[in-house]
Amino acid sequence: EEVMANSFVRTAGHLLRKRLPSVNPLRWLNLHEYQGKGLMERFGVSVQKFRVCDTPDEALKAAKELAPGAQELVIKAQVLAGGRGKGVFDTGYKGGVKVVSSSEDVKKIAEEMLGNRLITKQTKNDGELVSKVMIAQGFGPPRETYFAILLDRETDGPLVVASPAGGMDIEQVAEESPDKIYKVKRKD
């Protein structure tokens, strides 16, 4: 019995170390931008001040709270897809990321986003329903950068991807200037 158990453990260990073909990859962790920012803030990473809102009235209230000390305000549709800034809503309204200078503009934009479907390169054809928007203080960065922690399918672990060359068009940066994309994989 002990010999069988040891054999089973060795075989199971061998199988676990082996790359087995996956049938359908599953995503077990999906975070909206505001959730990621919240985690970073909780662990001491500096992020701009932000609020998450379900209604246009909440968005206006948040904008008024955040406006003092902000050069601008940013309103972002919260869906699990990239390319939100270049996305189009099912109503025809363009852009799931907007930069404004007044609190009143935030309410108008929230009315256009909330309850509608945002269609991007990364969504299904009918888009994703926007039920939350994030209002954040803008700080007018002189350039866009990109930073992400992704699931590396080769190692089944985290992969840090960063680039000083931009955020909105990271796929284009990867195509045209792959030397500007930096990756750090998990080391076993």
C-alpha positions, 0 to 999 in steps of 0.5 A: 500500500505504501509503495502504491501511495509513493508511486501515485505521489511521484506520478502526480508530481510528474503530471503537475510539472508537465505542460498539459494542453489546456482545453479552455483557459479560464480567467479566475481573476478579473479586476476593474481599473478602480479595483486595481487602483484600490488594491495598490492604494491599500498597499501603499502605492501612490495613485491619483484620488478617485471615486467609483459611481453608479449614477450621474448624480453620484458622478457629479458629487464625486467630481465636486469632491475631487475637483479642488487641487486637480488640473482636470478630471478623468471619467472612465467607463468600467468594463473588463476590456482594453481600448475603452478610450477608442471605444464606441457606445451602442448609442453612437457616443464615442469614447469610454475615457474622457478628460474634462475641466468642469464637474458639470461635464462629468455628469453629462458624460456619465449620463452618456456612459452609464446603462449603455454598452461600450464596444471596443476591439476587446469586447464581443460585438454587442459590447459590455454594459457600463454599470460603473464609472470611475472619476479620477483627478487628472494630473496631465502627464507629459506622456503615456506609459504602460504597466500591467501584471498579466497571467503568463500562459507559459509559466502559469504565473505573473508577467510584468509588462511595462513600456515608457512608450504609451498606454492607449496603443500598447499593441501598436507599440509592441508591433512597431517598437518591440524593444520598448516593451519590457517583460519580467517573468516569474523565476522558478 
